[in-house]
């Protein structure tokens, strides 16, 4: 059925430099589910870039861009697929920004993007398995693979003098992918993972899981989970039983909701999420604040960059047809060309319309490598006095 709908979905996607039209872009985020607290800033990041390009009047001969939201949940692949299909076949979007979570992303790429010839750019799907997914050159991500995050997390832990940890991971593509990547990196660097065990989201009680982790031992507990679901449940059970008092939090746990849930109870804990320092990040953060959302929230900068790359690739191709502009994404994201920072999309659109080259640097110092994914840098965070503090980048 999906393939039969492909031709109809492609109608209306051919806006070019010579004719002003409305170009629709799907914003597919986990507005409900275990990462719903991170979804609004991510969606707003996508939409900020789309609005900036549309308002410039320079996009594809004066064409406008309309963002249409869809709820991909996070862990419900069927719901993510259905939401993406509606955006593609009913709303006739020219591209998908998202989904957020790795399992949902894999389902959407396989079941919707590839059969319908639609570009999808995720700002937050990090599973290493997505690096080798069959995508016909249609899938990109502005977040780095967790193969790199595992290495970074291992380095941070060992630098703090901790060489034994237990790991609890959410039982899905994201959780297992990062947990395995970390465990391999940690062992290779001389650390010991005492237990690497899955937890299921949606449970009311995680005391059994925490009991097994505590029995295995470790100087800290690595929680590879979701801040709005089982990850926080595992932390709560560990605190309630006194099993662990130091936690390591990767990207799915790093957010204001974590501080709201636990306050000073997690003081001394630490973690990391994809982000970069520099002028581009500062510019984006100020733009986000002016637009009314938190630009420091995890993956919101990468979301702005995903939206910017999509519209600039369309401009470079002179078309909103995904099968045309997909070939411009790597070119736009990398040198050579005029460096482009947040807030400079009008400048980029003008250069591209004149046949020039741009190197989109953006809010996250984006550089696309290999299978269309970010090479990646990380923000290191610590929890002190009931607050999340940024302590460095690597």
C-alpha positions in Angstrom: 0.0 0.0 0.0 2.8 2.4 0.9 4.4 2.0 -2.5 1.1 2.6 -4.3 0.7 5.8 -2.4 4.2 7.0 -3.4 3.1 8.7 -6.6 0.3 10.6 -5.1 2.5 11.7 -2.1 5.0 13.1 -4.5 2.5 15.5 -6.1 3.1 19.1 -5.1 6.7 18.5 -4.1 8.2 20.1 -7.2 8.4 23.7 -6.1 11.4 25.2 -7.8 13.2 28.4 -8.2 10.9 29.6 -10.9 7.6 29.2 -9.2 6.5 30.2 -5.7 4.5 27.5 -3.9 3.8 26.2 -0.4 6.3 23.5 0.7 5.1 21.4 3.6 7.6 19.8 6.0 6.6 17.2 8.6 7.8 17.7 12.2 7.7 14.2 13.7 8.4 14.3 17.5 7.7 12.2 20.6 5.0 14.6 22.0 3.8 11.7 24.1 5.8 8.9 25.7 9.0 8.5 27.6 10.7 11.6 26.2 7.7 14.0 26.0 9.5 16.6 28.1 12.2 16.9 25.5 9.9 17.1 22.5 8.7 20.7 22.6 12.2 22.3 22.4 13.2 19.8 19.6 10.0 20.6 17.6 10.5 24.3 18.2 14.1 24.0 17.0 13.0 22.4 13.7 10.2 25.0 13.3 12.5 28.0 14.1 14.7 27.1 11.1 11.8 26.6 8.8 10.2 29.9 9.8 13.5 31.8 9.3 13.9 30.4 5.8 10.2 31.0 4.9 10.1 34.6 6.3 13.2 35.5 4.3 11.3 35.5 1.0 14.3 34.0 -0.7 13.4 30.3 -0.5 12.7 28.7 -3.9 11.6 31.8 -5.6 9.5 33.1 -2.8 7.9 29.8 -1.8 6.6 29.5 1.8 7.3 26.7 4.2 4.5 25.2 6.4 5.4 22.9 9.3 3.0 20.1 10.1 3.4 18.2 13.4 3.0 14.5 13.9 3.3 12.5 17.2 5.8 9.6 16.8 5.5 8.8 20.5 8.9 7.2 21.1 8.8 3.5 21.6 5.6 2.7 19.6 6.9 1.9 16.1 3.4 1.3 14.8 2.2 4.7 16.0 5.3 6.4 14.5 4.8 4.7 11.2 1.1 5.7 11.1 2.0 9.3 12.0 4.6 9.5 9.3 2.3 7.9 6.7 -0.3 10.6 7.4 2.2 13.3 6.9 3.5 11.9 3.7 0.3 10.6 2.0 -2.3 13.0 3.4 -0.4 16.2 4.1 2.1 15.6 1.2 5.1 16.8 3.0 8.4 17.2 1.1 10.4 15.9 4.0 10.3 14.6 7.6 12.2 16.2 10.5 12.4 13.4 13.0 11.5 11.1 14.5 13.2 11.5 17.9 13.8 8.0 19.2 15.9 5.3 17.5 13.3 2.5 17.3 10.7 4.8 15.9 13.2 6.2 13.4 14.2 2.8 12.1 10.5 2.0 11.6 9.8 5.3 9.8 12.8 5.0 7.5 12.1 1.4 6.5 8.3 1.6 6.3 7.7 5.2 5.1 10.7 7.2 4.0 12.2 4.6 1.7 9.0 3.2 0.1 7.7 6.8 -0.6 11.1 8.4 -1.5 11.0 10.9 1.4 14.0 12.5 3.1 14.0 12.1 6.9 16.5 13.9 9.1 16.5 13.0 12.8 18.1 15.3 15.4 18.1 12.8 18.2 18.1 9.2 17.0 21.5 7.9 18.1 21.4 4.0 17.8 24.6 2.7 16.1 22.4 0.4 14.1 21.0 3.3 12.1 24.4 3.9 10.6 23.9 0.8 8.3 20.2 1.0 7.7 19.1 0.5 4.1 17.9 4.0 3.3 18.5 4.7 -0.4 20.3 7.9 0.6 17.2 9.4 2.2 18.1 9.2 5.9 20.3 11.7 7.7 20.9 12.7 11.4 22.4 15.7 13.0 23.0 13.7 16.2 26.1 11.5 16.3 25.9 7.7 16.7 26.0 6.2 20.2 29.1 4.3 19.1 30.9 7.7 19.8 28.8 8.5 23.0 29.9 5.1 24.5 33.5 6.1 24.1 33.0 9.6 25.5 31.0 8.3 28.5 33.7 5.7 29.3 36.4 8.4 29.2 34.4 10.7 31.5 33.7 8.0 34.1 37.3 6.8 34.2 38.6 10.3 34.5 36.6 10.6 37.7 38.4 7.7 39.2 35.5 5.3 38.8 36.4 1.9 37.3 33.4 -0.3 38.2 29.9 0.4 37.2 26.5 -1.3 36.8 24.4 -0.5 33.8 20.6 -0.4 33.5 19.3 0.2 30.0 15.8 0.6 28.5 15.0 -2.5 26.5 15.0 -1.1 22.9 17.3 -0.2 20.1 18.5 3.0 21.7 19.1 1.5 25.1 20.8 -1.7 24.0 22.9 0.0 21.4 24.3 2.6 23.8 24.7 0.1 26.6 26.7 -2.3 24.5 28.8 0.5 22.9 29.6 1.8 26.3 30.4 -1.6 27.9 32.8 -2.4 25.1 34.6 0.9 25.3 34.7 0.8 29.1 36.2 -2.7 29.1 38.8 -1.7 26.4 39.9 1.2 28.6 40.3 -0.9 31.7 37.0 -0.5 33.4 34.6 -3.2 34.6 30.8 -3.4 34.0 29.5 -5.6 36.9 26.1 -6.1 35.3 24.6 -4.9 32.0 20.8 -5.4 32.4 17.7 -4.3 30.6 14.7 -2.6 32.2 11.2 -2.2 30.7 9.5 1.1 30.5 6.1 1.7 32.1 6.6 -0.3 35.3 5.5 1.0 38.7 8.3 -0.7 40.7 11.9 -1.2 39.7 13.1 -2.6 43.1 13.8 -6.0 41.6 16.0 -4.6 38.8 17.9 -2.4 41.3 18.3 -5.3 43.7 20.1 -7.3 41.0 22.3 -4.3 40.0 23.2 -3.7 43.7 24.1 -7.3 44.2 26.5 -7.1 41.2 28.1 -4.0 42.7 29.8 -1.0 41.2 30.8 2.5 42.3 28.1 4.1 40.1 25.0 3.2 38.2 24.8 4.1 34.5 21.2 4.7 33.6 20.7 4.4 29.8 17.0 5.2 29.8 14.3 7.9 29.3 13.9 10.7 31.8 10.0 10.6 31.6 9.8 6.8 32.0 11.7 3.8 33.3 15.1 5.6 33.6 13.7 7.9 36.4 12.0 4.8 37.9 15.3 3.0 38.2 16.9 6.1 39.8 14.1 6.4 42.3 14.3 2.8 43.3 18.1 3.1 43.7 17.7 6.1 45.9 14.9 4.6 48.0 16.9 1.5 48.7 20.3 3.2 49.1 21.7 0.9 46.4 23.5 3.7 44.6 24.1 7.4 45.2 26.1 8.2 42.1 24.5 8.0 38.7 25.8 8.5 35.2 23.3 9.9 32.8 23.6 9.8 28.9 21.5 11.8 26.6 18.0 10.3 27.1 18.2 11.3 30.8 19.7 14.7 30.5 17.0 17.4 30.9 15.3 19.7 33.3 12.8 16.9 34.2 15.6 15.0 35.8 16.4 17.9 38.2 12.6 18.4 38.7 12.3 14.7 39.6 15.2 14.4 42.0 16.7 17.8 42.9 19.7 17.5 45.2 19.3 13.8 45.7 21.4 13.2 42.6 24.2 15.7 43.6 27.5 14.3 42.6 26.1 12.5 39.5 27.1 13.5 36.0 26.6 12.7 32.3 26.7 14.0 28.8 24.6 14.7 25.7 25.4 15.7 22.1 26.1 19.5 21.9 28.9 21.8 21.0 30.3 25.1 22.3 31.0 28.2 20.3 29.5 31.2 18.5 26.8 29.1 16.7 25.5 27.6 19.9 25.4 31.0 21.6 23.5 32.5 18.6 21.0 29.7 18.6 20.4 29.9 22.3 19.6 33.6 22.1 17.3 33.0 19.1 15.5 30.3 20.9 15.0 32.5 24.0 13.5 35.2 21.8 11.2 32.6 20.3 10.1 31.4 23.7 11.7 28.1 24.2 14.8 26.6 25.8 17.7 26.4 23.3 19.9 24.6 25.9 17.5 21.6 26.0 19.0 18.4 24.7 18.9 18.1 20.9 17.1 21.4 20.3 20.2 22.9 18.6 20.6 19.7 16.4 16.9 20.1 15.6 17.4 23.7 14.3 20.3 22.3 12.2 18.2 19.5 10.7 15.6 22.0 9.6 18.2 24.4 8.2 20.0 21.6 6.3 16.7 20.5 4.7 15.7 23.9 3.4 19.2 24.8 2.2 19.5 21.4 0.4 16.2 22.2 -1.4 17.5 25.6 -2.3 20.8 24.2 -3.7 18.8 21.7 -5.7 16.3 24.2 -6.9 13.6 21.7 -5.9 11.6 20.4 -3.0 11.5 17.0 -4.5 13.3 14.7 -2.0 14.8 12.5 -4.7 16.5 15.6 -6.0 17.5 17.6 -2.9 18.8 14.5 -1.0 22.0 14.6 -3.0 22.7 18.1 -1.8 22.6 17.5 2.0 26.2 16.3 2.5 27.5 19.1 0.2 25.6 21.8 2.2 26.8 20.5 5.6 30.5 20.4 4.8 33.3 22.5 3.3 34.1 24.2 1.0 31.8 27.1 1.0 30.8 30.2 3.0 30.3 29.3 6.7 26.7 29.7 7.8 25.6 30.2 11.4 22.2 30.3 13.0 20.3 33.4 11.9 22.1 33.5 8.6 19.8 31.3 6.5 18.7 34.3 4.3 22.4 34.8 3.5 22.8 31.2 2.7 19.7 31.1 0.5 20.9 34.1 -1.4 24.3 32.5 -2.0 22.8 29.3 -3.2 20.3 31.0 -5.5 23.3 32.7 -7.2 25.0 29.3 -7.7 27.5 29.7 -4.8 28.6 27.3 -2.1 27.9 27.3 1.6 29.3 25.3 4.5 26.5 25.0 7.1 28.1 25.2 10.5 24.9 25.9 12.4 24.2 25.6 16.1 26.0 22.3 16.7 29.1 22.8 14.5 27.6 20.2 12.2 29.9 18.0 10.0 28.3 15.1 8.2 30.3 11.9 7.8 29.9 8.5 6.4 26.3 7.5 6.2 25.0 11.0 6.6 25.4 11.5 10.3 27.1 14.0 12.6 30.7 13.4 13.6 29.6 14.7 17.0 30.8 16.6 20.0 29.4 16.3 23.6 28.4 18.5 26.4 29.6 17.3 29.8 27.2 18.0 32.7 27.3 17.6 36.4 24.6 17.8 39.1 25.4 20.1 42.0 23.2 21.7 44.6 20.1 20.5 42.9 21.0 22.0 39.5 22.3 20.8 36.2 25.5 22.5 35.3 27.6 22.4 32.1 31.2 21.7 32.9 32.8 21.3 29.5 32.7 20.0 26.0 34.5 17.2 24.2 
